[in-house]
Amino acid sequence: MTEPLVAEDLRKSYGDTTALDGVSLSVGEGEVFGLIGPNGAGKTTLVRSLTGTTEPDSGTVSVFGTDPQSADRQRLGLLPQAFDPPERLTARELVAYYAGLYDEARDPDTVLAEVGLDAADDTWYENLSGGQQRRTCVGTALVNDPDLLFLDEPTTGIDPAGRRALWTLVEDLADRGTTVFLTTHSMEEAERLADRVGLLADGELAAVGPPSDLVAEYGGRTRIVVELDADAESPADSADGRPPSARAADALAAADFEVEAAEGRLVVTGVLPEDIGAVVAALNDGGVAYDSLTWTEPDLEDAFLQLTGESVAAGEGVALGRPADAVRGEDTGDDGETALAGGDR
Ligand SMILES: Nc1ncnc2c1ncn2[C@@H]1O[C@H](COP(=O)(O)OP(=O)(O)OP(=O)(O)O)[C@@H](O)[C@H]1O
């Protein structure tokens, strides 16, 4: 069976800027494919290439087995990132206008209700809030009940409740067999909606897979971040001239935990839920005073940051200034002491 959407080796440059650098992908029937990537990664250029609104320099696109220009428009829905409809139409008129472009279309009022706009449907588009305008645009993309739906940043500007309502709508569409190609900057959105996520970086797909696979492969490990109480960290107050966190780090390392010290923090990685108690006990035994202690599991954002070359730690505000070895196992000592007592304080 032909996949609804297949792209092979798409390349597109604008002058010296390479927007797409050999992108190949295929999306199966009823699948939600989420495309994520930093600003300027090429997401919109890819959507435009897949929908035939821009011509790639090379490579091929197949939509329902044919090129995008020849594909049956009745079966396609597109929400572009920038949408500039005639403003002196009400939301209902706008959706009805789009309905009129198709041989068969859904009832505009039903579509407006689905996107949560029934209360504002007689308001001119120009007077709708940004989020309501975006919902109206989503409605225009749904009005022909497409088999393949492209959504380029559908929830940008929509409030949290509206976003969740839209997610439910997309899930329902996918359950009914609609294939969805979605771009987003929201990792939560990608993680929740996408069966597979593609990470585009510098015009290339750096990784593709189910969100859980990407998190497992690139997200790093579980960790506990301990924000130390700076006032209680004075080495001068302790018997051995070392701050409490240095001794606790030694104890944790001796118990085979991986500990990193940074400015005002200890980060203990690879901590399973059942190990949390042991870590807390080691901190308490060492007399460590802390402002907060947070256990985190890696998520898609961690994988994204890792794959785009940014440090996971930096992304979360855990700016680790020293290599882990400085306070680990047999390497503790002067180095560890410096890392905790002198180097970062
Ligand atoms: N029409 C154009 N003319 C010149 N350069 C362009 C054009 N369209 C896109 N680009 C460039 O191509 C690159 C990819 O842009 P694109 O809009 O596809 O990225 P994006 O991933 O959608 O970004 P964002 O997340 O910011 O929307 C960028 O460097 C952009 O400046």
The ligand as a Gaussian input file, in Angstrom:
#p B3LYP/6-31G(d) Opt

LIG

0 1
 N       11.571000      32.771000       1.094000
 C       12.749000      32.718000       1.694000
 N       13.780000      33.471000       1.271000
 C       14.988000      33.401000       1.867000
 N       15.271000      32.611000       2.907000
 C       14.276000      31.850000       3.383000
 C       12.968000      31.857000       2.807000
 N       12.201000      30.981000       3.479000
 C       12.979000      30.455000       4.447000
 N       14.220000      30.972000       4.379000
 C       15.350000      30.601000       5.244000
 O       15.445000      29.196000       5.267000
 C       15.721000      28.722000       6.583000
 C       14.609000      27.804000       7.049000
 O       13.442000      28.583000       7.247000
 P       12.071000      27.938000       7.718000
 O       11.058000      29.039000       7.759000
 O       11.763000      26.767000       6.868000
 O       12.444000      27.459000       9.192000
 P       11.491000      26.983000      10.362000
 O       12.099000      25.752000      10.932000
 O       10.081000      26.879000       9.884000
 O       11.659000      28.188000      11.379000
 P       10.666000      28.705000      12.527000
 O       10.647000      27.665000      13.602000
 O       11.358000      29.955000      12.996000
 O        9.329000      28.954000      11.928000
 C       15.884000      29.971000       7.443000
 O       17.247000      30.292000       7.515000
 C       15.136000      31.035000       6.666000
 O       15.664000      32.310000       6.931000

